[in-house]
Amino acid sequence: MAKMAADAKIFVAGHSGLVGSAIMRALRANGYSNLIVGGRSKVDLTRQSEVEAFFESEKPDYVFLAAAKVGGIHANQTFPAEFIYQNMMIAANVIEAAWRNDCEKLLYLGSSCIYPRLAPQPIPESALLTSTLEPTNEPYAIAKIAGLKLCEYYRKQYGFDAISLMPTNLYGPGDNFDLEHSHVIPALMRKAHEAKMMGAPAMVVWGTGAPRREFLHVDDLADAALHLMEHYSEATTINVGVGKDVTIKELVAIICDVVGFEGELEFDTSRPDGTPQKMLDIARLRSIGWTPNIELRDGLATTYAWFLENIDQLRAAE
Ligand code: GDP
């Protein structure tokens, strides 16, 4: 396994998303400048002919496949067809085109929600496909599992150096702060901020507050992705997490503290809890020399600072 050459041509698919933009920052910080990006106007990754033409002309040496249709528990339930279709098409088109165009190595991002609903905790990589999935995000999970398996079987049949990472729940600058369709951290941060600004006595938290979730700052994920691109070359997926989790109740307490909202919390139990617990076993990741750096409270504070800087633009885009 070699370090990526300083002038390697690197394609970050999904460069403007939460994960892709963090990978772009990490690549630039590590001196890589021959970066190519797609963007919807240049290449629609769900269209095979467009992806083929893009790869034939660009011929990247390395691909970080961070493009995906993503969303929180409510978005997954509202747009199940879009989640399964778009994610399957993106994975199949990009992995096939990368292999056909002699790409050195491809890194694919899965997600911890693709493990079975009642997987042992912390979840080892070997839990994949051992029992039923969490129904609230099954369409996304099935598509992501197909992506992991594409990597595995392109390696097996063609010797293509494709690896897959299984990140836990992510958060950070550049996240989607939409109240209905985002994940829990941006949603609660925005609710706490708006409740504080309006002097509201309470804010609503979905579910019971009892589910446990592990959260990884996206800059930590990007750092791990670069490390694994250079130090990992196996067929099986590898978990990327922090090895610690919190209840939603504990999370909201930290968010309220960071934001400065001192009102009450109302738990709306008509909203789903989703899977009861989701924490990854990161023993393999540690064994190849990577550990997370960003503590949850610190990561939430910098994410809130980003939110404050970008709130006008976020509102304008809605
Ligand atoms: P999940 O990890 O796939 O379940 O996705 P989410 O990040 O959307 O939700 C995580 C947990 O946070 C679930 O138990 C939600 O019910 C809970 N939660 C509490 N308040 C909110 C909220 O305002 N938005 C979202 N998306 N989740 C919330």
Boltz pocket constraint, residues with backbone or C-beta under 6 A from the ligand:
constraints:
  - pocket:
      binder: B
      contacts: [[A, 71], [A, 72], [A, 73], [A, 74], [A, 113], [A, 137], [A, 169], [A, 179], [A, 180], [A, 181], [A, 182], [A, 183], [A, 184], [A, 185], [A, 187], [A, 188], [A, 204], [A, 205], [A, 206], [A, 207], [A, 211], [A, 213], [A, 248], [A, 271], [A, 272], [A, 273], [A, 274], [A, 275]]
      max_distance: 6.0
